[in-house]
Amino acid sequence: MGGAVVDEGPTGIKAPDGGWGWAVLLGCFVITGFSYAFPKAVSVFFKELMCEFGIGYSDTAWISSILLAMLYGTGPLCSMCVNHFGCRPVMLVGGLLASLGMVAASFCRSVIQLYLTTGVLTGLGLALNFQPSLIMLNRYFNKRRPMANGLAAAGSPVLLCALSPLGQLLQDHYGWRGGFLILGGLLLNCCVCAALMRPLEAPHVQARSGPQKPSRQLLDLSVFRDRGFIIYAVAASIMVLGLFVPPVFMVSYAKDLGVPDARAAFLLTILGFIDIFARPAAGFVTGLPKVRPYSVYLFSFAMFFNGFTDLTGSTASDYGGLVVFCIFFGISYGMVGALQFEVLMAIVGTHKFSSAIGLVLLLEAIAVLIGPPSGGRLLDATDVYQFVFILAGTEVLAASLVLLLGNFFCIEKPAGAAKEEERHRPPVADRGKVDSREVENFLKAEPEKKGEVAHTPETSV
């Protein structure tokens, strides 16, 4: 669990770490941006929707909540579709559904219809794009995968900074109906990104002479036998309980301190700007040869940093303190965003990643629906914003400790045991009998590097 699994894709092809992979990275950058930024950007239209349908803020807020719930909760469904049809067809259908949802929403006459179109239909479309794009990124990058994940994750803050003012501009000129219609057309770019996801193909000679691989399960539940995956899933679920709470309440916290509305809203701009640079930087650092074997511990540190920032941010008593909080929160939040899927890829490998990410997102969906509402209930009961930040920080700190202690005590082997295992390792000729497709494919693809297997970070699990 401390490093990366040897991965050569489902066809046994070694990841090119470049070439067409840069086009795949660009597509993943755009898809990640749409997936995470769109639920927040839609909130620009909430005031006009409240006037149109005569509803309250809580009713309109359900639109973003349903979008996020569909993005996370349909993970297993996306996994089964990808394992059966492949990434590109699933993404093409997802792009069409996302666009259709927003176009249909522009003709809605009730808030329930908005829930079904913008929430369910667009949310499902974005989910069918997001997960396959990460799977394709994992297949095209191995040695440069941490850097690729960091660059792709930067799409979230970049598109958030672009979509929020764009949504306000569309609302001012065309109203919410015209804005939804134009945003629906914009989401058709997901289909363009899907066209970039060209599957890796094995050479024709290998394709004819190589052994036939068994058909892949629609949803591989064997990942639950991996202790590393279980520890990651538990830690990620606890983390999500508190991770998204501070951005939700930050502006209201500032207004409660007497900060003007415009300056309070600018805090999110500061956070997003820092986040843009933090994610690629975290990816580059994680990709360093001496750092990559310890990516799990770096992810645990990122969560600890984020939780500690929440706790110290609860002591802010003026606008300057909140600005400092946003800077450090943006750094830690960017690190978490860049590392979360990189660490999961390192734990389970390419063959099981499509199923693993679906199951993890399903668990996180439950936490996403619980986290911000629980913070709101605490705020209603106490009317003290500091308690909300303390609760969020405590939850993220607990997640970091679960990952750190679980990895150290349940996964890592003592140095003596590792040396003893190396001493009793069977000869190279007998290693094909080991029940590990990743190692077998690695040895077949690169026979000239057999002597380096024990030393590369890509082979430590």
N, C-alpha and C positions, 0 to 999 in steps of 0.2 A: 504493500500500500504506500510505501514511501517514495516510489518512483513511478515509472511509466511502463505499461505492458507493451510487449513487442506486438505491433499491429501492422498488418499488410493488407487490410481490407478483406471483405468476404470472399474474394476470388484468389487470395494469396498473393496479391500484387503489392509490391513495396510502395509506400507513399512517396510521391515524387518530390514533396517539399518545395514546390515551385511550379513553374510552367503554367498550365491552365489553372493550377491551384490558386493563383492570384485573382483570377476571374471569379472563382468560387468564393474566395475571401470577400471580394467586393459585394457579391450577392448576399452573403451571410451578414455583412455589415449593414446593408439596407434592410434586410428582413428583421434583424435584431432591433434596429431602430424603430421600425414600424410596430413590432410586437410589444415593446415596452413603453414606447412614447405615445402610441395612439390612445390608450385608455386615459392618459393624463391630458392629452391635447383636446380630447372631446369635452373635457370639463369647461373649456372656454365658452361653450354654447349653453351651459346650464341655466344661466339667468334668463335667457330668452326662452328656453324651454319651460321654465317655471311660469313665465308670463303667458305663454301660449296655451298650456294645459291646466293652469291653475293649481299647481302642485308645489310641494315644499322641496327644500334642498336634499333631504334624506331620500325622497323618491327619485330625484334625478341622479343622485350619487350611485344608485343601484345600477345605472348603465355602465359605469366604469367597473363596478364590482363584478357584474356579470361578465364583462369582457375579460377581466383578469381570471375569474373562476374558470371560464372556458379555456383560456390559454394554458392554465395549469392542470385543470381537472380532466381534460381530454387526452392527457399524456399516453395512457395505455392504448386508447383508440388509435392515436397517431402511430404508435409503435407497431401495432398490428397492420395498419395500412402500409407503412413503409416496408415491413418484412414481407408483405404479400405482393405489392405493386411496384416497389422501388421509390426512391426519393423524388425524382423529377415529376412523374405523373401526379403524385400526391400534392406536391407544391403547386402545380398548375391548377388543379382543382381548388386548392386552398386560396390561391390568388383570386380566382373567379368568385368564390363564395364571399371572401372579404369585401370585394368590390360590390357585389350584388347586395350585400347587407346594408351598406351605406347608401346605395342608390335607392333601395326600397325604403329606407328610413326617411328619405326626403319626402315621401308621400304619406307618411304615417299621420293618423288622426287621433291617436291616444298614446299614453305613455307605455301601456302594455305592448303595443305594437313596436315601440322603440326598444323595449327589452328583448323582443324576439328577433328584431332585425339587427340593430347596432350591437346589442349584447351577445345574443346566441349565434347568429349567422356570421357576423364579422369576427367575433371571438373565435369561432371554430375555424374560419378561414385563416386567421393569423396563426392559430395553433398548428394547422396543417402545413404551414410554411416554416415556422420557427424550428421545430424539432428536426425535420429532415435536413435543414440547412446546417445545423450543428453536426449531424451525422456525416454529411458530405465533407465538412471541414475537417473532421477527424480522419476521414479516409485519405484526404489529399495531403495532410501534414502530419509528420511524426516528430522529427527532430526540431522543427520550427513551430510545433503545435502551440506551446505556451504563448509565443509572440502572436501567432495567428488568432488565438482565442482573445488575447488582449485587444488587438485591433478590431476584431468583430464586435466585441462588447462595447467598444467606443461608439458604435452606431446608436446606442440608446440615448446618451446625453446629447449627441450631435443633432439627431432628428427631433429630440424634444425641444431644443433651442430653436429649431426651424419650424416645427409644426405648430407650436403654441402661438407665435405671432402671426403665422399664416392663417390659422383658424380665426383669430381675432379680425384680421383683415377681410377674410371672406364673409364673416358675420356682418361687418360694417357695410359691406358693399352689396351682398346678395341675401342676407338673412340666413337663418340656420338651415332652411331647406336648400337653398342654393349652395351653401357651404358644405352640407353633407353630400350633395350631388357631385361637387368638384372633388371632394376628398375620396369619394368612391372611385372616380376616375383615376385619382392618384394611386390608389391601392392596386390598380392593374399593373403597376410596376413590379408587383410581387411575381407576376407571370413572367416578366422579363428576367428577373432573378432566377426563377425556376429553370428557364431555358439555359442558364449558365451552368447548371448542375449536371455536367456531363459525366456519366458513370465511367469508372475506370475499367478498362478492358484488358484481359490477359492476352499475351501474344498467341497467335493461332497455333503455333507448334505446341505450346504448353496446354492450350485449350483442348487439343485432340488427344495428347498423350497422357495428360495429368489424370489422376484419379477423380472420379465424380464425388462431389461432396454431398452429404445428406441435406435434404430440404430443411430450411430454417423454420423454426416454430414461429407462430404468429406473435406470441408473447412468451419470452423465455423467463420463467419464474425461478430458474435455477440460480439466479443472482442472489436470491435470499439465502443460499448456502454459503455465500461469501461473507465472512465476518467484516471485511473492510467495507463492503457495500452497506451492510446493516448499520455499522457505526456512522458512515457518511449520511445515510438516509435519516437517522435519528437526529444527528447534529444539524443537518440542513433544515429539518422541520422545526426544530426549536429556534433556530436562527431567524427563520422567516416570520415567526411570531412577533419579533421586535424590530426587524430590519427596516420595514417600510413605515413604521410608526412616526419617527421624527420628521420626515418630509411632509407627512400629512398634517401634523399639528404645528409645524414650525412657524408658518405665517400667522396663525391665530395666537401663538405664544408671543410673537413680537407685537401684535396689536394689543394684547393684554398688558404689555409693558408700556403702552402709549406711543408706539412707533407708528408713523403715518402709513396708510395703506400701500402707497407706491414703494416706499422704502422697505416695507415688510415683504412685499412680493419680490423685490430684488434679491432677497436672501436665496431664493430658489435658483436664480440666475447664477449667483456666485457658486452655489453647490454644483450646478450643472457644468459650469466652466471648469472647475477644478476636476470634476469627474472625467471630462473629456481627455485630459492629459494623464490622469492617474491610471486608467485602465490599460492603455498601451504600455506605459512605463512598467506596470506590474507584470505584464506579459513578457516584456523583454528581460526583466530581472529573473523571472521564473525559468526562462529558457536558457540561462547560463548553465554550463555543464556542472559547475560545483553547487548550484542551487537546486536544479531540477530534481535530484533524488530526494530532496526534502520539501517538495511542493505541498505535501499534506500539512507539515508543520508551518509553512508560510501561510497557508490558508487559515490555519488555526490562529496564527498571530494576527491576521487581517481581521478576523472576527473579534478577537480580544481587543484590538485597537478600536474597532467600531463601537463595541460595548462600553469601553472605558471613555470614549468620546461622548457617548450619550450621558454617562453619569456626570462627567465634568460639565457638560452643556446644561445640565439641570440647575447649575449654580449661576448661570448668566443672569445678570440683573439690568443690562442695558443693551443698546444696539451694537456697540463694539464687541461685547462678549458674544453675541449671537453671530456676528461676522466671523470671529475666530472659530467658533463652533462649526460653522458651515464649511470653513476651509479644511479643518481636520476631518470632519464628517465626510466631505467630498473625497478626500484622499483614501480613507478607510473603506468607504462605500465603493469606490472604484476598484480597490484591490479585491474586495469580495466578489464584485461582478466579473472581474477578469479571471479569477481563479476557480470559481465554483464548478464550472463545467470541465475545465482542464483537469482538476483533481478527480472528478468522476470518470473521465476518459482514462486517466492513469490507473484507476482502480480496476475497472472492469474490462477495458480493451474494446477494440472495434466490434468484435463479434457479438458482444452482449450490450454494447452501449445503446443501441436503438431501443431495447427493452428496458434497460436500467434507467434511462432518462425519463421514459414515460411513467415508470412507477414512482420515481422521485418527484416528478412534477405533480402527480396525483396526491402524494402525501403533503407536498407544499401547498397545494390548493386549499386543503383543509385549514392549514395554518394561516394562509392569506385571508381567509374569511373570518378567522377568529381574532387575529392580531389587532388591526385598527379598531374594530368595534369594541374589543376589550379595553383598549386605551380610552375610547370615547366614554364607556361606562364608568371607568375610574375617574375621568374628568368630570362627568356629571355628578358623581357622588362626592367628590372632594373640592371641585372647582380650583384645583391647583395643578398647573401644567408641569411643575417639577416632578410630581409623582409619576406622570405619564412617561417622562424621559427616563426616570429611574427604573420603572418597570421594563421598558424597552431595552435599556442597557443591561439589566440583570439577565434577561432572556438571551441576548446575544452572547454575553459572557459565559453563561451556562453552556451554550452550544459549542463555544471554543474549547471549553474544558472537556466536554464529552468527546470531541474529535481528538484532542491532544492525548488525553489519558487512555481512551479506547485504542488509539493507534499504538501508543507506547507499550501498554500492558497486554493487549490482546493480539497485536499483529506483529510488531517488531520482534526479531529473534536476537538473543544475546550473541555477542561476537564469537564466543567459543562454540556455540551451537552451529553458527554459520560456517565456521572453519571445519567443524566436524562433518557437516553435510557435504562440504566441498571435497573432503578427503575420501568420503565413501560414495561420491558420485560415480555412476557407471560410465564406461567408456563411451566415446562419441558414437560409435557404431550402434550402441544399445539405447541411445537417447530417444530414438523414434518411438520407443515403447512407453514413454512417459505420457500420461494423459493430459497433454497441454497442446492445443492446436497452435497457439501463438508461438511457442518456442519451436515447434516442428516446422512451421512455415518460415520462421526466421532462419533456421539452419539450412533449409532447402534453398532459400532465395540468396543467401550470402555464405556459401561454404567457405569462402576464403577468410571469413571473420570468426570462425568457430572459436579460436583461441581468445577472443575478446568478450565472449558472452558474459562471463562472470564480472566484468568490469564496467559494462555500459549501464548507465542509469535506466535505459529503456527496458532492462530485463529484471529489475527489482520490483517486487510486488508487495 
